[in-house]
Structures are given as C-alpha cells and as structure tokens.
Amino acid sequence: MRRRKTVFVDADILVVGGGMGGCGATYESRYWGRDLKIVCVEKANIERSGAVAQGLYAINCYMGMQWNENQPEDHVRYARNDLMGLVREDLGYDIARHVDATVHKFEEWGLPIMRDAKTGRYQREGKWQIMIHGESYKPIVAEAARKAASEVYNRIMVTHLLMDHARPNRVAGAIGFNVRTGDFYVFRAKAVIVAAGGASHIFKPRAVGEGMGRTWYAPWSSASAYALPILAGAKMTQMENRIVLTRFKDGYGPVGAYFLHLKTYTQNAYGQDYEAGWFATLKERVGDYVDRHPVPTCLRNHALLEEVKAGRGPIRMVTKEAFQDPHKETVGWENFLGMTIGQAVVWASQNIDPKEINPELTTSEPYVMGSHATCSGAWASGPEDYAPAEYQWGYNRMMTVEGLFGAGDAIGGSAHKFSSGSFTEGRIAGKAAVRYVNEIGREQPVVSAAEYEELKTTVYKPLESYRIGRNEIVAGTVSPSYLLPLHGLQRLEKIMDEYVGGISAHYTTNEPLLTRGLELLGMLKEDLAHLGAEDLHQLQRAWELHHRVLASECVTQHTLFRTETRWPGYYYRADHPKLDDQDWHCFTLSRYDRDSGKWAMEKAPVYHIID
Ligand SMILES: Cc1cc2nc3c(=O)[nH]c(=O)nc-3n(C[C@H](O)[C@H](O)[C@H](O)COP(=O)(O)OP(=O)(O)OC[C@H]3O[C@@H](n4cnc5c(N)ncnc54)[C@H](O)[C@@H]3O)c2cc1C
C-alpha cells in the first residue's frame, strides 16, 4: 500500500464541521478562550459548506425580544406543540434566550436583514422568521469563524473520534483524511465539538438516477454528526423522529415564504380545501394534539398524504392569485433565487409559470436531523441554571462521553433551532468546552499510536480493495470482490425505504418489517468491509456510507423501540397506530457498544418546565 503522510495537529478545542453550529462554536471558543488553540476541521470549505451553502432567504429563529414580539418561553411552547409534546425544554429555552444576540451579530458582520418600512423592525415572514438577503449568509458567518480559529483545516473528512487511553469514556481527538491530497490527519484535543450536520440519503429519495442529488436536505449531509458520537459510545435520543417535508415538487423549493408572506394556500386536484376534512379521523389517533394552534407540521403532512392516497391528488399550491401582485411575484421568485435556484430551473424546464399554473406539492423522503422541525441527535447535558438535575451531568451540551460536545443537527431533543439557533448552540457549546478545558488544566488525554495506526489502515482500505480487485471488473462497475460506495448507498436506501417507512411504503412500518430491516442492515454492515474506492473522492463516499449505515441502524432501533405512532405524517407504526401518552410521553435513548455491535435502549422522562 502507498505510504500516506500522517499530519499531527494538537488543539485545545477541535470543532468537527464548519457549518452553522461549527462556526458558532469556533467563534465563541475564541471569545472565552483567548489563549487556547482552537481548530476547526471541515470536509468541504467553510466558506460555502453545510446546509446554508447556497444561502437562505429567511432566518427562521428570531424572538424579537427588543420589540417585545416573542419571549423564549413562547418559542418553547411552539416547539413543544409542533413536536407533539416531546422536547427538551431546557435546551430549547437556552437557545431561545440567546438567539437574538446571534442575529444582531450577523447584521453587524454585514448580513442584510430586511426591515419593515413602517415600523423599522426586521421584516417578519412569520411569527419566528425574519427575511434576509441571504445569498452570502454562509461566507459572512464563515469569516467570523476563520478570524476566530487558530487554524481551519478544509477538505478533511473526519472518519472516527479518538478515545483517551488514560481515562475511560473520554474523547481525545479525531482522525480523518484530506480528500484532495490523501494525507492522514490525527487531531489530538482536550475537547471535541461535533457539528457535522444532519443526514440525507439514508432513505431512498424520490429523485433517483441522474436526479438523485436533488433532495431537500443537502446531499453532502452524510450523518457524521450521528455516527461519530455513536461509535464513541455517546447516547442518542429521538432518532426515530425523522422529518418529511411538504415542498414544491421535484425541486424541493421551500413553501414557508409562500404560506406566510404571500398568503398562498393549498387545494386538491379538484380545487377543494382538503386539510381540515382529515382532522376528525386524526383525532382518534392523536387526541387533542390536532386541535392545537398552529397544527403540528406532521399532522398537516398526514392530511396531504391521506388526500393523495384517496385519489384526489395532486395537491397544488394556489399561487395564481398572489402572483397577480407584482411585489408578491418578485418575492416568490427571489425566494428561490436566494436559496433554492434549482426550483426556479425546474419550473422553467416544466413550463410552470406560477402566475398561470398552480404548482404541485409533494412530500419528501425522510431525513434525520436535529435543528429543523424534528429533534434527532445526541443526548446532551443541559444548562446549569435551568436544566432539571436528571438532564445535567457536567457541562452544557456535553454528550454522555466526557469532553465531547455538540451543536446544531448533532444535538437531539431540541428542534426549531434552524440556522441562527444552530449557530447559537455552537456558541453555547464553545463556551462550555472552554470551561471544561480550563478546568482539566494540563491533564492531556492520551492518544494511542496503535489505535490511530490501525485506524489509518482501516480508513484507506477501500482504496486497497479496489486496487487489488479492479482487474475482475465486469461492465465497468460490477466486481466480484468489492462493493462500490454508490451501490452500497442504493442498497441502504432500499432497505430503509421498504422496511423502515420510506416513500414507497407510504412512510409505514411495523415490528416484523423493522426486525427484517435490521437483519438486512447487519448484512450490509458486514459487506462494508469490502468497499472499493477508485480514488479519494470515492474514499470520501465510502466513509460517508459507513456513517449513513450506522445512523440508519440507530434510526431503525429507535423506531422499533417506540411502540406508538407519535408523529403521523412523518411515519406510521401500523402495529401501533395511535399516539400513546400513557407509555410514550418520554424520550427514547440508545447506546451502541462498538465491540459487541449491540444497542441498549431506554426511556428518559420529559420534563415540562414551562407551563
Ligand atoms: C433545504 C434547507 C433549507 C433550510 N432553510 C432554512 C431557512 O430558511 N432558515 C433557517 O434559519 N434555517 C434553514 N435551514 C436550517 C439550517 O440550514 C440548519 O439548521 C443548520 O445549517 C444546521 O447547522 P449544523 O451546523 O448542524 O449543520 P450544517 O450547517 O449543515 O453544517 C455541517 C457541516 O459539517 C461538515 N461535515 C459533515 N460531515 C463531516 C465530516 N465527517 N468531517 C468534516 N466535516 C463534516 C459539512 O460539510 C458542513 O459544513 C434549512 C436547512 C435545509 C437543509
């Protein structure tokens, strides 16, 4: 095997992933840790990486406390309602009380925020959203992180965390490889903050073949935020709480500005308002959650899904009326041009002018994430001044592994953070990590050379497998001795789709399906030892697949454990079709034992701190 250079980097704080959470963590770590070495490592380039890479048109989490528009308590109530009762109120409150200060910083750094001409306040899109000219949102945020970091390492994919060999259950750093040069990196750090985004492409997407990159969640969000802590033995929570989005068909263009600002509405193929008609039957499943205001997102999905199943699709967004107003027409198009250009291109290519035709909506394949309208992720310690004792075991946002922190999609239990809340949570984690590093003082975690040397062999093995087996290739890509990352990905997506509640199963599953799904995932995991990578790009795909498979297994275990249907519209346990507050008004927790490959599941209580 070609000898690959090993580069050693020592840090006090290592931030894995330079998206919104990672940039916030890097920025705040420097504020509190003036003399510390703060390193950010990112598999792309922080200038344009993560879910905000393309830009956004709205900041979806802003209280407006300076104008008394909302208070943090209101946001907790909102998130709790939308998540059908189950949120970590301590974590949500902690973000909500600090998020406005984050947004003010963004404005100070040059992000143009739209203002209401009459009031002078930020232009609201909805109760929580403010409108921005956000094409350059990510570069603006990245600049602050770049200036704060001691070093930023772009183009390095982190594959594993390192553990301390002097003390059990303590993190000691991470390893990865440069996706351009192929160099191997060993990062030794006292604290690690994982902020590596959510997970797309674990369920089969609606757009396959040449269109498979067209998913709602970013295709490069590859579940590292979950797999890295899972492998390190961190507890995960609510991993069954996958998200399904109602979006414009084929381009996944966002609908928020359309509903909230343009005041467009939906109807079925026959021009009828269908939504409320499904709520009576829904009440039998979920009780009075359906009467809450606003109606939880999953329940609105449910109505759309049922209407389509009843044969009255497609569902359309009524844009023809709003688009007669030139201002609204401009906003409608700009909304896409500033953040989802692909939707404008899809409409152009399909002869859809929303002034003339009401465009179709559809529901996406499921994704796993912790910052949007669902709350999958790591189980984290809460704020010292606010969290119930049972939610506190150390430092704010520290996972159940010592020295391992997280932010954004990585942290579970607290949905509706969005871009601003993820950055804020990064700041919270950064501040806590600095305190942790200062308190452990000179006590450096011990990194074992044997461990990283062994991992080095493991990391590059797909290149080796390809080199040895490539002469047996048939038809360009079919090999008897190795599996290509794309083939592995498609196998994963098919298993998740058919057994764990994807689009072709109408988001429905049950115990026998999940059990079989786990068996098939187990076989896929075995075959991952035979991945073959043609080049460094494919090596990255290989490791993304490893991360996706482990996260998928976790999702499946959680879905099996929760024997109720808590979020109809996101997924259905056909063998337990009703919401069951008696037994399941709780969080689900899992812990993976990497030696035995076994999962331990448990419940944790939900504390309602706010009335
Ligand atoms: C389609 C879409 C629309 C959205 N619209 C809005 C909106 O209008 N308003 C709003 O406020 N929010 C919006 N959000 C939400 C917002 O983008 C996310 O909440 C936020 O980006 C999450 O922050 P994060 O740091 O967890 O993840 P990200 O910002 O995605 O950052 C994760 C980073 O980790 C890196 N990474 C991943 N794996 C590795 C690895 N193994 N090694 C090294 N680096 C790695 C990635 O490259 C990326 O840079 C939207 C999200 C999506 C997907």
The ligand as an ORCA input file, in Angstrom:
! r2SCAN-3c Opt
* xyz 0 1
  C     -33.059     22.851      2.497
  C     -32.900     23.563      3.779
  C     -33.491     24.791      3.966
  C     -33.320     25.480      5.147
  N     -33.889     26.701      5.253
  C     -33.651     27.441      6.344
  C     -34.151     28.768      6.436
  O     -34.810     29.261      5.514
  N     -33.849     29.487      7.541
  C     -33.096     28.979      8.564
  O     -32.838     29.695      9.523
  N     -32.628     27.708      8.522
  C     -32.880     26.932      7.443
  N     -32.403     25.654      7.371
  C     -31.772     25.055      8.549
  C     -30.273     25.311      8.684
  O     -29.659     25.271      7.445
  C     -29.695     24.263      9.629
  O     -30.458     24.292     10.794
  C     -28.243     24.500     10.003
  O     -27.448     24.655      8.860
  C     -27.724     23.343     10.858
  O     -26.435     23.641     11.283
  P     -25.342     22.486     11.502
  O     -24.071     23.149     11.869
  O     -25.889     21.448     12.380
  O     -25.190     21.805     10.062
  P     -24.558     22.412      8.737
  O     -24.728     23.876      8.684
  O     -25.110     21.610      7.611
  O     -23.002     22.134      8.888
  C     -22.447     20.836      8.959
  C     -21.006     20.924      8.458
  O     -20.292     19.737      8.765
  C     -19.494     19.366      7.656
  N     -19.233     17.918      7.762
  C     -20.129     16.922      7.669
  N     -19.538     15.740      7.876
  C     -18.233     15.993      8.122
  C     -17.116     15.170      8.414
  N     -17.246     13.850      8.534
  N     -15.906     15.748      8.589
  C     -15.766     17.104      8.489
  N     -16.800     17.934      8.220
  C     -18.025     17.387      8.050
  C     -20.345     19.753      6.460
  O     -19.591     19.863      5.288
  C     -20.926     21.083      6.945
  O     -20.094     22.169      6.647
  C     -32.560     24.922      6.196
  C     -31.972     23.658      6.028
  C     -32.135     22.999      4.833
  C     -31.491     21.669      4.643
*
